[in-house]
Amino acid sequence: MMRILSYITFAAAAIYGGYWFVGSNAVENASVQWFEDRRSEGWVAEYETLETVGFPSRFDTTITNLTMADPDTGVAWSTPDFQILALSYRPNRIIAQWPETQTISTPYQTITATNTGMRASAVFEADTQLGLDRSSMTMDVFALASTLGWSVKMESAQLATRQTVGLANTYDIAFNAVDFAPSAGLTVGGALPETFDDFRLDATVGFDAPWDRAAIETKRPQPQSITLKTAKAKWGDLDLNIAGDLTVDAVGRVSGQITIRAENWRDMLAIAVASGAVPADIAPTVEGALALLAGASGNSSSIDAPITFKRGRMSIGFLPLGEAPRLIIR
């Protein structure tokens, strides 16, 4: 009996070892082929080493000195290493791990991202398209610094997504940042604290296509509908809350309405001017119109008014604000 059990154990181990060897080679070969396919499409897709290890229970792939650049958008990403970790018996559930420093470049700026810990877990549908079912990302001591001069930093942040039940190509998205600190020049002469007291978002976004492997390989899905349940930023005496529903057309123009509630709006306007979001030459006109809106609400320091978007143009109350930014994911 012991000899039979030994044979069975040995056979099971051999079968599993063979499965891991075949599976790890398949994972590694598929990764190499993916980069070759991107290069054949005109991408920059370079790395120094690509290796899958983790016997007996994991398929852990590490890529070093990675550089990716999409020729259609001009967006590039480079990092000294990147890891994709998975259990060998659940390959559609992965953990991605980033290094402490990485660089994102666009045609307009280069952004350096730093952190002390950045990882994400994701569950994909078990088919060849690998549609995203849900994900969760954590970032510790995360910071962004742009060549345009702006920077942000947060002690920690969490981002979570999941497919919205009953709606195709639609995702619930939640974001929360702890001790979010914007560029120092936006603190209104030091009148505001260095970090936000509250900075969070809760929304449902519908896209024109699913977030799957094609979203990286061919074209990013574009937003079509946005239900903004909560967008909140509290910074000292400044308190901003936004909620509403928007639709987005094929060229990124926004229609719909959101409600904005702003406490101490004059300081917010000063920040918008300092950041360049509102041109300084029209700031007095904007301030005058906002003062009228605030007066109508009965409190000169607060605004509670809808922002209306119509075919890409926006207005707050009776004040036209001009063309709205187009929502396009590159």
N, C-alpha and C positions, 0 to 999 in steps of 0.2 A: 504494500500500500504506500509506504514512504517513497519507494522508487517511482511509483506512478505519479504521486504528488510532485515529486522533484521534476519529472519529465514535463508535467503540465505547467509548473511554475517556470521552467526554463523556456518552454515553447511560448508561453504568454509574454515573457520578457523579450524574447527574440522578435516576436511579432510586433510588440510595442516599440522596441528599438528600431525595427525596420520602418514602422510608421513614422517615428520621429525623424529618422534620416531622410526618408522620402519627402515628408512634409516640410522640413526645414530647407531642403534643397529647392522645393517648389516655391516656398516663400521668397527665398533669396533670388532665384532665377526670375520670378515674376517682378520683383523690385528692380532688378537690373534691366529687364525688358521694358519696364515702364519708363525708365530714364532714356533708354534708346528710342522709344516711341516719341517722347517729347522732343528729343534732339532732331528726329526726322521731320517734325512739324515746325522746326525753326526756333525752338526754345533754346535758351542756355540751360543746360541740365548737367552740371558737373559735380563730381565728388572725388575724394581721394580713396576711401575704402568703404566697402559695404559688406557686412558680415552678419550672419544669423547664427546665434548660439542659444543655449538654454536647456540642453538635455538634462533630465528626461521629460520635463513637464511644460516647457516654455518655448515659444518662438520669439526670441528677442533680437531685433535687427538694429544695428548701430551704423549710422552713416556719418562719415567725417568730412570736414571741409566742403560742405554742401553749398552750392550756389544755383538758384533757380531764377529764371527771368522769362516772362511772357512777352513775346514780341508784339502782340496785339494791343496790350495795355501799357507796356513800358514799366510794369511793376516787377521788382526783383527782390529776392530774399536770400540772404547768405548767413550761414551759421557755422561755427567750428564743429558742431556735432549735433545729431538729432537721433532720438531713439523711439522705436515703435515696439512695444512690449505686448505679448499676447500669450494666453494659456494655449497649449497645443491642442487641447480638446474643446476650446471655445475661440477659434481664430477670428470670429466676427466681433469679439469684444476686445478692444485694445486700450492700452495706455500710451499716450505720447508724452515724451519728456524733452524739454528744451534746455539748452545750456544757459549760463548766466548772462551771456551777451549775444545779441543777434542784430542784424541790420535789415531794414526795409527801405527800398529806394523806389521813388516814383519819378515821372518826368519833372516834378516841381520841387521835390525835397528829398532828403535822406534822413531817416529816423533811426536812431540807435535805441534799442530796447535792452534794459538790464533788469535782473531779478535775482533773488536768492533762492527761489524755488518756483518752477512753473511746469505744471503738468495737467493733462486732460485725460479723461476716460470717455470712451464712446462705444455705443452699441450700434452695429450696422445690421441691416436686413441681410439674411443669409442667402444672397444671390450674387450674381456676377457684377451687378451694378452698384452694390454696396451702398444702398440708400441709408442716410442717417436716420436712426430711430430716436436716439437721445444722446446727450453729451453733458459733461460737467467739467469745468476748468477752474483751477485755483492758481492764484499768482501771489507770491509773497515779496514784499518790498519791490514792487514793480514800478519802473520808471520809463518814460519816453522823452527823448530829447531830439528836436528837429534842427536842421540846418537853417530853417527860417527864423529861429530864435525862440520858439515856444517850447515848453516842457511841462510834463505832469508827473506826479509821483503818488503812489498810494501804498500804505502799509500792507494791505492785503486786498484782494478782490476775488469775487466768485462770479462765474458766468455759467448759466445752465440753459439747455434747450431740450425740447421734446416735440415730437409730432403732435399736432392738435387733433384730438379725437374727432373723427367724422369729417375732416376737411383735408382734401388733397393738397399737397405741396405747401402746407401751412404749419407754422412752428410757434410754440410758446417760448418766449425768450425772457430771461430774468438776469439782471446784473446788479451787483451791489459792491460798492467800494468802501473800505474803511480808511479813514484819515487821508482822503483824497486831497492833494495839494496841487493847485494850478501854478502857472508861471508866477514868479514873485512880483512882476510888474502889474499884476491884476488885483492887488490887495488894496487899492484905493488909498495909496499913501500910507499903508500900514494900519489903516482903520479896521481892517478885517483880520481874523485869525489866519494862520498859515494853512489850516486844513478845514474841509467841509465837515459839518456835524452829521450830515446825511447826504448820500448820493446814491440813488438807485433808480432802476427802470424795470417795469413789468409790462410786456407787450405781446401781442399776437400778430405775426406777419405772414401774409400769404405771398407766394412767389409764383412765377410763370413756369417753373420747372422744379423738380426735387433737388435737394442737396445730396448728390451722390458722386461717383467717380467722374462723371461727365462735367460736374461743376468745376473741377480742377482741370480736366483734360481739354475741354472744348470751350465752354462759355459759362460764366457765373450766372446763376438764377437771379432774376430781377424782381424787386418787390412790386406787388400789384395792390395789396391792401395792408393797412396798418391800423390795428386797434391799440391805442395807447391807453392802457389801464391806469398806469401811474408812472410819471416821470417826476422825480422830486430831487431838489438840490437845496439844502439849507446850509448857509454859510454865515456864521455870526448872526447879525440881525436881518440878513437877507433870506427870504424864504420863497422859493419858486415851485409851483405845482402845475403840471400840465396833464391833460387827459383829452381824448377825443378819437375820432375816426377819420381816416384819410384813404383815398384811392390814388393810385399812381398809373399813368398811362404808359404806352410803349416807349416813349422818349423821356420818361422820368418826370413829367409834369404832375404836380400834386393838386388834387381837389379834395374838398371836405372842410371840416371845421374842428378845431381844438379849442379848449378853454384854458386860459392862462390865469393863474392867481399869483400875484407878485407882491410881496411885502418889501417896502423900501426900494421901490423901483428906480429912483434916481441914481442910487449907487450901482444898480444893475446896468443902467444906461452908461454910466461912467466906465464900467468894465467893458461893455460892448464897444465903446469908442476906443479904449486903450488897446483892445485886442484887434481892432480893425474891422470888426463885424459891422459897425455903423460908422460911415465916413464922418470925420470931424466937422466938415463943412455943413452937413445937414443935421447935426446933433441938436442945435437949438430949435429947429423946426419940429423934430421928433419929440423933444422934451416938452414943447408947448402943447402939442397934440395929446401926449400922454397925460399931461397935467389936467387937460379937460376931461379925459376919460376917468382919471382918478377922482376928480371933483364930482363927476356924475355918480360915482359909487358911494360918495359920502365920506371918504377918507382920503386925504390928499397924498398919503404915503403908500397907498396900496391900489392895485389894479385888479379887477375881476372882470375879464372881458373875453369874448371869443375872437380867435384869429381865423379868418375865413380864407381858404385857398380855392381859387377857381382858374382852371387851365394854366396853372403855373404861376399865377400872380397871387399876392396875399395882401390882406388888409386887417387892421385891428380896429374893431368898432367902425367908425366912419373914416379912419385914417388909412389911405393907401400906403402900403409899404414897398411896392414895387415887385419885381420878379423874385419868386422863391427859388432857392437852390434846387436843382434837379437831383432826384434820388436815383443814382446809377451806381451799381457795384461793378468795379473794374476787375 
